[in-house]
Amino acid sequence: MAYKPFDLTGKVALVTGGNGGIGFGMVEALAQSGADVVIWGSNPKKNADAEDKLKSFGVRVLTQVVDVADEHAVKAGMAEAIAKMGRIDTVIANAGIGGGAPSFSDFSTEMYRKVLSVNLDGVFFTFREACKHMVERAGSGDKAGGSLVVISSLSALDGAPKNEAYAATKGAVISMIRAIAVEHARYGVRANAILPGWIATDMTAGAQGNDKFNDAVIKRVPVRRWGQPADFGGMAVYLASDASSFHTGDSFLIDGGYGVF
């Protein structure tokens, strides 16, 4: 008999950037566990492809084109998702972009602002709207609570040369999630962070084919491989489930042991 708290039937999970990479790895696991899912992505074709892949799981799927850096788009997207799905129980802020420079001295203000607008502002807007909904539900007598998860990065802890803007956003969202966790625990809302290490996604495509990089970095990963999007499915299900009802304000490092080696 399966462990019942991991059964997500009746729950609705929204994942930003959920049409590919780590985001889809989590979406797929959530759907397999019975959750209805909402996918936010800026590419309609990728959204549609992701929806097609989920048809066999027999859950409701809603895809929306939402730019998380656009405050008004986030507000409208969240309102539409709640109206169509009835509720949102879990929100995973996964959408993010890279964007470095030849050196910190050469880092353009334009790139800095662009990275912050998606990776930090986008998380702020998304969680603010999610919290409004979850707090309102609690006030109406719904004790189901909710779960907020932000995808940070190993770069929040390790030095990330030539990537200072990205690293700054990934460190900032950990502080944000801790503050949300303390403020919203009384409403039954949990808030946690996941910190991926080196994961094989579109964002790391260039490094994956670089022999020098694989030799210098991936060989140092104790598990001896690139991480895969599917490696995040179990954690997504745990944090969306009742099994994590007393777990909040935490950070989970999923990096094959790289950060402790």
VEXLO-257461 format. One record per residue (C-alpha): residue number from 1; residue in one letter; y, z, x. Coordinates in Angstrom, 3 decimals, decimal comma. Each point is the difference from the previous one (the first is absolute). Last residue first. Layout:
BEGIN
ATOM  resi  resn        py        pz        px
ATOM   NUM     A         Y         Z         X
...
END
This chain:
BEGIN
ATOM  resi  resn        py        pz        px
ATOM   261     F    17,748    -1,417    33,007
ATOM   260     V     1,501     1,877    -2,934
ATOM   259     G     2,103    -2,805    -1,437
ATOM   258     Y    -2,650    -2,691     0,476
ATOM   257     G    -2,714     1,880    -1,936
ATOM   256     G    -0,944    -2,922    -2,242
ATOM   255     D     3,563    -0,148    -1,324
ATOM   254     I     0,147     1,638    -3,417
ATOM   253     L     2,453     2,900     0,395
ATOM   252     F     0,371     1,895    -3,277
ATOM   251     S     3,269     1,849    -0,643
ATOM   250     D     0,277     2,944    -2,410
ATOM   249     G     2,552     1,221    -2,523
ATOM   248     T    -2,623     0,369    -2,714
ATOM   247     H    -3,664     0,832    -0,533
ATOM   246     F    -0,815     2,268    -2,942
ATOM   245     S    -0,847    -2,801    -2,507
ATOM   244     S    -1,706    -2,090     2,708
ATOM   243     A    -3,388    -0,282    -1,771
ATOM   242     D     1,881    -0,887    -3,184
ATOM   241     S     0,269    -3,528     1,347
ATOM   240     A     2,824    -2,192     1,268
ATOM   239     L    -0,029     1,668     3,432
ATOM   238     Y    -3,773    -0,332     0,306
ATOM   237     V    -0,033    -3,613    -1,217
ATOM   236     A     2,694    -1,010     2,492
ATOM   235     M    -1,799     1,827     2,805
ATOM   234     G    -3,226    -1,850    -0,738
ATOM   233     G     1,670    -3,396    -0,143
ATOM   232     F     1,851     0,275     3,291
ATOM   231     D    -2,764    -1,323     2,260
ATOM   230     A    -0,186    -3,069    -2,273
ATOM   229     P     3,240    -1,254     1,565
ATOM   228     Q    -1,778    -0,227     3,388
ATOM   227     G     0,576     1,964     3,206
ATOM   226     W    -0,348    -1,898     3,249
ATOM   225     R    -2,987     1,006     2,084
ATOM   224     R    -1,314     2,362     2,655
ATOM   223     V    -0,355     3,185    -2,092
ATOM   222     P     1,661     1,830     2,926
ATOM   221     V     2,969    -2,420    -0,072
ATOM   220     R     0,797    -0,609     3,668
ATOM   219     K    -1,714    -3,398    -0,064
ATOM   218     I     2,466    -0,919    -2,738
ATOM   217     V     3,008     0,594     2,237
ATOM   216     A    -0,166    -1,539     3,481
ATOM   215     D    -2,835    -2,479    -0,482
ATOM   214     N     0,954    -0,922    -3,552
ATOM   213     F     3,613    -0,463     1,097
ATOM   212     K    -0,938    -2,183     2,957
ATOM   211     D    -2,373    -2,052    -2,137
ATOM   210     N     2,679    -0,736    -2,580
ATOM   209     G    -1,597    -1,320    -3,187
ATOM   208     Q     0,346     3,271    -1,900
ATOM   207     A     3,512     0,538     1,377
ATOM   206     G     1,447    -2,985    -1,823
ATOM   205     A    -1,706     0,851    -3,283
ATOM   204     T     1,353     3,577    -0,017
ATOM   203     M     2,195    -0,334    -3,102
ATOM   202     D    -2,562    -2,249    -1,705
ATOM   201     T    -2,485     2,859     0,127
ATOM   200     A    -2,560     1,337     2,495
ATOM   199     I     0,949     3,678     0,315
ATOM   198     W     1,167     1,830     3,121
ATOM   197     G     0,777     3,538    -1,191
ATOM   196     P     0,657     0,867    -3,621
ATOM   195     L     1,945     3,144    -0,970
ATOM   194     I    -0,624     1,083    -3,598
ATOM   193     A     2,531     2,291    -1,664
ATOM   192     N    -0,306     2,483    -2,864
ATOM   191     A     1,728     0,980    -3,236
ATOM   190     R    -1,565     1,929    -2,872
ATOM   189     V     1,542     0,297    -3,459
ATOM   188     G    -1,174     2,839    -2,242
ATOM   187     Y     3,513     0,567    -1,295
ATOM   186     R     0,471     3,192     2,031
ATOM   185     A    -1,115    -1,985     3,073
ATOM   184     H     3,054    -2,232    -0,400
ATOM   183     E     2,555     1,557     2,341
ATOM   182     V    -2,423     0,922     2,783
ATOM   181     A    -1,819    -3,336     0,017
ATOM   180     I     3,227    -2,014    -0,266
ATOM   179     A     1,344     1,725     3,122
ATOM   178     R    -3,233    -0,674     1,856
ATOM   177     I     0,036    -3,658    -1,070
ATOM   176     M     3,545    -0,498     1,279
ATOM   175     S    -0,788     1,537     3,386
ATOM   174     I    -2,979    -2,341     0,357
ATOM   173     V     2,180    -2,893    -1,195
ATOM   172     A     2,429     0,594     2,853
ATOM   171     G    -2,582    -0,387     2,745
ATOM   170     K    -1,082    -3,402    -1,278
ATOM   169     T     3,602    -1,085    -0,403
ATOM   168     A     0,908     0,981     3,563
ATOM   167     A    -3,080    -1,718     1,426
ATOM   166     Y     0,928    -3,277    -1,699
ATOM   165     A     3,586     0,196     1,258
ATOM   164     E    -1,087     0,924     3,533
ATOM   163     N    -2,440    -2,855     0,455
ATOM   162     K     0,805    -1,178     3,536
ATOM   161     P    -2,156     2,869     1,300
ATOM   160     A    -1,975     1,937    -2,624
ATOM   159     G    -0,477     3,508     1,380
ATOM   158     D    -2,780     1,776    -1,818
ATOM   157     L     0,477     2,246    -3,031
ATOM   156     A     1,750    -2,160    -2,607
ATOM   155     S    -1,615    -2,986     1,735
ATOM   154     L    -3,341     1,202    -1,382
ATOM   153     S     1,338    -1,287    -3,290
ATOM   152     S     1,323     0,987    -3,441
ATOM   151     I    -1,638    -1,146    -3,208
ATOM   150     V     1,385     2,233    -2,730
ATOM   149     V    -2,121     1,619    -2,689
ATOM   148     L     1,185     1,517    -3,265
ATOM   147     S    -2,482     1,641    -2,362
ATOM   146     G     0,481     1,074    -3,577
ATOM   145     G    -0,035     2,856    -2,469
ATOM   144     A    -2,577    -0,026    -2,801
ATOM   143     K     1,696     2,876    -1,766
ATOM   142     D     1,578    -2,139    -2,728
ATOM   141     G     2,068     2,436    -2,082
ATOM   140     S     3,089    -2,142    -0,454
ATOM   139     G     1,672     1,569     3,005
ATOM   138     A    -2,906    -0,987     2,230
ATOM   137     R     0,326    -3,601    -1,143
ATOM   136     E     3,741     0,058     0,730
ATOM   135     V    -0,726     1,332     3,490
ATOM   134     M    -2,484    -2,822     0,619
ATOM   133     H     2,363    -2,707    -1,223
ATOM   132     K     3,011     1,214     1,953
ATOM   131     C    -2,231     0,509     3,042
ATOM   130     A    -1,128    -3,626    -0,087
ATOM   129     E     3,606    -1,228    -0,154
ATOM   128     R     0,967     2,113     3,019
ATOM   127     F    -3,209    -0,984     1,781
ATOM   126     T     0,735    -3,716    -0,181
ATOM   125     F     3,694     0,266     0,875
ATOM   124     F    -0,643     2,238     3,027
ATOM   123     V    -2,942    -2,101     1,231
ATOM   122     G     2,080    -3,176    -0,222
ATOM   121     D     2,946     1,651     1,750
ATOM   120     L    -2,264     0,971     2,901
ATOM   119     N    -2,311    -2,891     0,898
ATOM   118     V     1,756    -2,783    -1,892
ATOM   117     S     3,717     0,642     0,595
ATOM   116     L    -0,662     1,720     3,329
ATOM   115     V    -1,617    -3,109     1,472
ATOM   114     K     2,849    -2,221    -1,175
ATOM   113     R     2,689     2,388     1,251
ATOM   112     Y    -1,489     0,062     3,519
ATOM   111     M    -0,453    -3,767    -0,019
ATOM   110     E     3,675    -0,553    -0,852
ATOM   109     T     1,140     2,643     2,488
ATOM   108     S    -1,685    -1,984     2,729
ATOM   107     F    -2,254     1,672     2,563
ATOM   106     D     0,925    -1,371     3,433
ATOM   105     S     0,436     3,408     1,642
ATOM   104     F    -3,263     1,127    -1,589
ATOM   103     S    -1,765    -2,882     1,749
ATOM   102     P    -1,355    -3,460    -0,826
ATOM   101     A     0,384     0,994    -3,660
ATOM   100     G    -2,132     1,296    -2,860
ATOM    99     G    -0,596    -0,774    -3,638
ATOM    98     G    -2,931     1,243    -1,993
ATOM    97     I    -0,061     0,071    -3,777
ATOM    96     G    -1,182     2,428    -2,639
ATOM    95     A    -1,520     0,327    -3,436
ATOM    94     N    -2,447     2,944    -0,155
ATOM    93     A     1,642     2,422    -2,390
ATOM    92     I    -3,068     1,195    -1,890
ATOM    91     V     0,745     1,194    -3,523
ATOM    90     T    -2,651     1,893    -1,955
ATOM    89     D    -0,096     1,079    -3,646
ATOM    88     I     2,108    -2,707    -1,647
ATOM    87     R     0,068    -0,042    -3,795
ATOM    86     G    -0,344    -2,274    -3,023
ATOM    85     M    -1,009    -3,105     1,967
ATOM    84     K     2,504    -2,445    -1,485
ATOM    83     A     2,948     2,350    -0,521
ATOM    82     I    -0,631     1,911     3,224
ATOM    81     A    -0,219    -3,210     2,025
ATOM    80     E     3,129    -1,431    -1,638
ATOM    79     A     2,037     3,125     0,742
ATOM    78     M    -1,256     0,061     3,592
ATOM    77     G     0,903    -3,649     0,529
ATOM    76     A     3,464     0,367    -1,541
ATOM    75     K     0,863     2,980     2,191
ATOM    74     V    -1,467    -1,647     3,094
ATOM    73     A     1,857    -3,268    -0,666
ATOM    72     H     3,269     1,930    -0,457
ATOM    71     E    -0,418     1,782     3,329
ATOM    70     D    -0,761    -3,197     1,919
ATOM    69     A    -1,747     0,911     3,272
ATOM    68     V    -3,251     0,291    -1,977
ATOM    67     D     0,058    -3,722    -0,801
ATOM    66     V    -2,186    -0,198    -3,095
ATOM    65     V    -2,133    -2,880    -1,277
ATOM    64     Q    -2,377     1,769    -2,354
ATOM    63     T    -3,775    -0,008    -0,372
ATOM    62     L    -1,770     1,937    -2,755
ATOM    61     V    -3,745     0,588     0,123
ATOM    60     R    -2,139     1,679    -2,659
ATOM    59     V    -3,478     0,915     1,181
ATOM    58     G    -3,306    -1,866    -0,302
ATOM    57     F    -0,834    -0,018     3,698
ATOM    56     S    -0,870    -3,718     0,031
ATOM    55     K     3,604    -1,035    -0,588
ATOM    54     L     1,303     1,631     3,184
ATOM    53     K    -0,130    -3,068     2,265
ATOM    52     D     1,965    -2,024    -2,556
ATOM    51     E     2,803     2,579    -0,015
ATOM    50     A     0,308    -0,218     3,788
ATOM    49     D     0,288    -3,777    -0,178
ATOM    48     A     2,702     0,271    -2,670
ATOM    47     N     2,039     2,453     2,073
ATOM    46     K    -0,425    -2,165     3,101
ATOM    45     K     1,355    -2,981    -1,938
ATOM    44     P     2,905     2,010    -1,458
ATOM    43     N     1,172     1,190     3,466
ATOM    42     S     2,376     3,000    -0,167
ATOM    41     G    -2,722     2,518    -0,757
ATOM    40     W    -0,507     2,901    -2,375
ATOM    39     I    -3,543     0,519    -1,245
ATOM    38     V    -0,764     2,212    -2,987
ATOM    37     V    -3,530     1,322    -0,333
ATOM    36     D    -2,332     1,421    -2,631
ATOM    35     A    -2,205     2,541     1,710
ATOM    34     G    -3,788    -0,119    -0,309
ATOM    33     S    -1,198     0,839     3,514
ATOM    32     Q    -0,417    -3,688     0,828
ATOM    31     A     3,643    -0,475    -1,051
ATOM    30     L     1,184     2,707     2,408
ATOM    29     A    -2,123    -1,470     2,801
ATOM    28     E     1,436    -3,483    -0,522
ATOM    27     V     3,569     1,288    -0,179
ATOM    26     M    -0,448     1,922     3,264
ATOM    25     G    -1,187    -3,024     1,987
ATOM    24     F     2,651    -2,000    -1,837
ATOM    23     G     2,764     2,154     1,432
ATOM    22     I    -1,533     0,143     3,470
ATOM    21     G     0,261    -3,785     0,246
ATOM    20     G     0,831    -1,980    -3,124
ATOM    19     N     1,289    -0,011    -3,570
ATOM    18     G     0,820     3,714    -0,171
ATOM    17     G     3,376    -0,171     1,727
ATOM    16     T     0,963     2,802    -2,357
ATOM    15     V    -3,014     1,686    -1,567
ATOM    14     L     0,056     1,359    -3,556
ATOM    13     A    -2,978     2,042    -1,218
ATOM    12     V    -0,933     0,621    -3,639
ATOM    11     K    -2,567     2,627    -0,993
ATOM    10     G    -2,387    -0,255    -2,953
ATOM     9     T    -3,090    -0,384     2,194
ATOM     8     L     0,769     1,319     3,485
ATOM     7     D    -3,445     1,514     0,660
ATOM     6     F     0,328     1,853     3,299
ATOM     5     P     0,036     3,348    -1,815
ATOM     4     K    -3,468    -0,882    -1,409
ATOM     3     Y    -2,044     0,093     3,206
ATOM     2     A    -2,581    -2,695    -0,742
ATOM     1     M    -3,422     0,968    -1,364
END
